[in-house]
Structures are given as structure tokens and as C-alpha cells.
């Protein structure tokens, strides 16, 4: 048995059917998003929570400054 793709009426891939042997071999890699993926670490935003705490910044002012950088007249 080989990998089979499922298409919608417009020809867009909407699903895939894989052999159970392949699923069993790769299930933990597919379902476990906390592991490294293809040699790369998964980005976890919670790791950076509170990094501005000790910087003594007025965050409202900094946010406004960042927004103003994107305003084009």
C-alpha cells in the first residue's frame, strides 16, 4: 500500500491516507510537538514571558513608537 491523497472538487489536497506501518513508525514524531522537529527546536513563546520586566521601560510609549515606525504618510 502506498500514500494516497484526498482531493476536493477543485483539485486541492485536503487529506492523506498512509499505510498503518508508516503511521506506527512515525506517530510519536507527528503527535509530539514538544520534540525537536527535523533537528530544529520548536519555538515556545512562553519561554520569553516577562523578558522586559527588568528594563524599566514605559511599554505604552514603546508600543506607540513601534506603531509610529509603520505609519507611512
N, C-alpha and C positions, 0 to 999 in steps of 0.2 A: 504494500500500500504506500502511496506517496502523498505529499502535501496537496491539498485541494483548496482552491479559493472559491469563495462565495461572492457573487456579483449582484448588484441591484439592477433595476430595469434600465438605468443609464450607463451601465458598464463599470461602475465604481466598485472597488473591492470593499466589501462590508464584513467579511469574516474569513476564517480559515479553519480547515479540518486537518489535524495532524495525526499520524499514527500514535496509538497509545504507548508504544515503546519509546517513541521520541518524547512524548509528554512526560512519561515517568522519569526519563533521564534528565530532563530539563525543568521539571516542575518547581523545584526549590529555587532555581535561578529566576524563574519567571515570577513566582509569587512573593519572593522575599525581596522587597525593595530596599531593605536596610543594608544589604550586602553590596560590595563593590560590583559595579557593572562594567564589564569589559576592561578591567584594570583601572577604572576611574572611580573616585569616591562619589557617593551620592551627596548632593548639596542639601544641607539641613539648615534652614534659616534660623531655627530656634537656637542654634549654637552661637549666633551673633546677637541675641537679645540683650539689650542693656549696654552695648558697647560704648554709647555716648554718655553714659551715666556720670563718669568722672571728668568729662571735658569742660564743664562749666559753660555750656552753650545755651543761648536762648533759641530753643528749637523752632519756635514760631517764626522768629526772624530769619533763621537759616532756611527754613522751608520756603518762605516768601522770596528770599534771594535766589534759591534754586528755580522757583517758578518764573521769576523775572528773567532769568537767563534764556528761557524758552519762548518768551514773548517776542514776536517779530513784528515790527511796525513797518 
